[in-house]
Amino acid sequence: MSGSAIYDTFARAPLSFDRGEGVWLITQDGQRYLDFAGGIAVNSLGHGHPALVAALTEQVGKLWHTSNLYEIPEQTRLAERLVAATFADKVFFTNSGAEALECAIKTARRYHYAAGRVERFRIITFEGAFHGRTLATIAAGGQKKYLEGFGPKVEGFDQVPFGDMEALEKAITPETAAILIEPVQGEGGIREVPAQILKHLRELCDRNGLLLIFDEVQCGVGRTGKFFAHEWSGVTPDLMAIAKGIGGGFPVGACLATSEAASGMIAGVHGTTFGGNQLAMAVGNAVLDVVLEQGFLEDVARKALLMKQGLAAISDEFPQIIEEIRGTGLMLGIKCKVENGKVNAALRDQHLLAVPAGDNVVRLLPPLTVSDEEIREGLGRIRAAAKSLSEAASS
Ligand SMILES: *Cc1c(COP(=O)(O)O)cnc(C)c1O
């Protein structure tokens, strides 16, 4: 045995934290980091949010888990609230994003199967997509580096270039069941899908009898300044996977569906042991209490503008380091001219945490509760990092 007792699958930063306070993470020896990584868009309300702490501690003393063999009132309540606030009629709770996607994929296939169209099981996805790390979701994501060495790729996923509508129309066959897309690609490098394209996808699905599946695991739950990112386009899906922000740090995911799309998911065809348990639901309901509060999302959108304008100014000042600023809401990307890993490390040197993404981008995903002052503090640190990189490059 060598090294750590933990699988070597993560290239971790040599950094660990002892506690968190809002947008701040604090090491054992008291060093404070501004957390604009947000646990990869998970800590939607920051660290130690009083409403989440209260909801979880109250539930901890009452009941943790009974399984889905019984009614779970907190689960029914969260499902009803999600249904009331979205396109959906039905919800299935999971513990992660990948499981929410698995549920969406299975639901789409069962929809056609139940209607006698057994040949329709293929799902079209887009280059640069990320849908999780299970066998089916790595096939959906289609990234070679995640598929390599794990045996035959799960059958039934066809990938087309991002934004290539001609290739997409050609990829639709009598075997196609659905189109799956992230309204804003996260891991792929904060690439927003234009509203026009989402509208076109909706039309294509309607014309061809396909289901439209949105993966809002990263861009959902207030991240873009709407409850869900697709709301900006006015287009609604038939199925949607969510996770990350809905649990605020507690593992929660869900698949949302119209009743028609969910029509094949009858008793016994799908299940989960942990999904939707009392602890998870207590936290999910508490997250919604805050995110759906009057004015919260408008404030996210306002703060996002402040942040994007500040980033644009830094980008203008250091064109040799930053190519462009992209993204929407508090899901912003710095497209780097130098290696994104270097930029991420320079930010960390300034005690600001960010997340590298594909396409040489560094992602900024601060808690939605970040204050104007914390945004200004973060911009100052980002500028300092850009300055140090630019000085290093010219020396
Ligand atoms: C993180 C992510 C997933 C996978 O979620 P896990 O909880 O890691 O399984 C799926 N889709 C998108 C868009 C994601 O960002």
The ligand as a Gaussian input file, in Angstrom:
#p B3LYP/6-31G(d) Opt

LIG

0 1
 C      -22.213000      17.781000     -10.926000
 C      -23.049000      17.511000     -12.109000
 C      -23.631000      16.247000     -12.331000
 C      -23.348000      15.053000     -11.452000
 O      -23.734000      15.264000     -10.137000
 P      -23.150000      14.304000      -8.983000
 O      -23.872000      14.755000      -7.772000
 O      -21.675000      14.554000      -8.941000
 O      -23.475000      12.914000      -9.370000
 C      -24.467000      16.100000     -13.413000
 N      -24.718000      17.118000     -14.242000
 C      -24.175000      18.345000     -14.075000
 C      -24.526000      19.448000     -15.021000
 C      -23.311000      18.567000     -13.011000
 O      -22.755000      19.777000     -12.854000

